[in-house]
Amino acid sequence: MSDLKITKPDDAKEIKVEGQTVPFYEYKIDGTTYIEFDTSRCGPPEPMVNAMLAVGLIKDKNTKVIMINHKSPAGLLPKINANFDIEEGTLDDGKAKLIFSYKEGMSEKADLSDNSCHG
């Protein structure tokens, strides 16, 4: 099953991350931990801030981050595409769904301190 087809289960647990401005949820499916958040009702810089916090939680290939946003986050992708694999799709309601995953040897080198939005 493509990760883009993954949907947050009802029993997903809310987790707290310092600096987040929207709820983050964590759940496991088939040995993979997913951390999901929705910034589709937020304006800049909230999508960028939350995405940078969330991708910082990716420490191995068994953890992925799912971001739901009103559109593709143009300012975010160039900042992290060298360090994380990114799968992108569109939900039935037109929102963007992005899945960030570990990139061997590169995710560890990501500079996640610049969470300002220029896109």
ChimeraX attribute file (.defattr): number of C-alpha atoms within 10 A of each C-alpha:
attribute: neighborCount
match mode: 1-to-1
recipient: residues
	/A:1	5
	/A:2	6
	/A:3	13
	/A:4	15
	/A:5	10
	/A:6	12
	/A:7	11
	/A:8	18
	/A:9	12
	/A:10	7
	/A:11	9
	/A:12	15
	/A:13	14
	/A:14	14
	/A:15	11
	/A:16	11
	/A:17	14
	/A:18	7
	/A:19	9
	/A:20	17
	/A:21	14
	/A:22	16
	/A:23	15
	/A:24	21
	/A:25	20
	/A:26	20
	/A:27	17
	/A:28	15
	/A:29	11
	/A:30	6
	/A:31	9
	/A:32	13
	/A:33	16
	/A:34	25
	/A:35	26
	/A:36	24
	/A:37	24
	/A:38	21
	/A:39	20
	/A:40	16
	/A:41	11
	/A:42	13
	/A:43	11
	/A:44	14
	/A:45	14
	/A:46	19
	/A:47	28
	/A:48	24
	/A:49	20
	/A:50	24
	/A:51	25
	/A:52	22
	/A:53	17
	/A:54	22
	/A:55	25
	/A:56	16
	/A:57	13
	/A:58	22
	/A:59	14
	/A:60	14
	/A:61	12
	/A:62	14
	/A:63	19
	/A:64	27
	/A:65	24
	/A:66	29
	/A:67	25
	/A:68	23
	/A:69	22
	/A:70	18
	/A:71	14
	/A:72	17
	/A:73	19
	/A:74	12
	/A:75	17
	/A:76	19
	/A:77	14
	/A:78	11
	/A:79	18
	/A:80	20
	/A:81	15
	/A:82	14
	/A:83	21
	/A:84	24
	/A:85	16
	/A:86	18
	/A:87	14
	/A:88	15
	/A:89	15
	/A:90	16
	/A:91	13
	/A:92	7
	/A:93	7
	/A:94	11
	/A:95	16
	/A:96	19
	/A:97	21
	/A:98	22
	/A:99	22
	/A:100	24
	/A:101	23
	/A:102	21
	/A:103	18
	/A:104	12
	/A:105	9
	/A:106	14
	/A:107	21
	/A:108	15
	/A:109	10
	/A:110	16
	/A:111	13
	/A:112	15
	/A:113	10
	/A:114	10
	/A:115	19
	/A:116	15
	/A:117	16
	/A:118	10
	/A:119	12
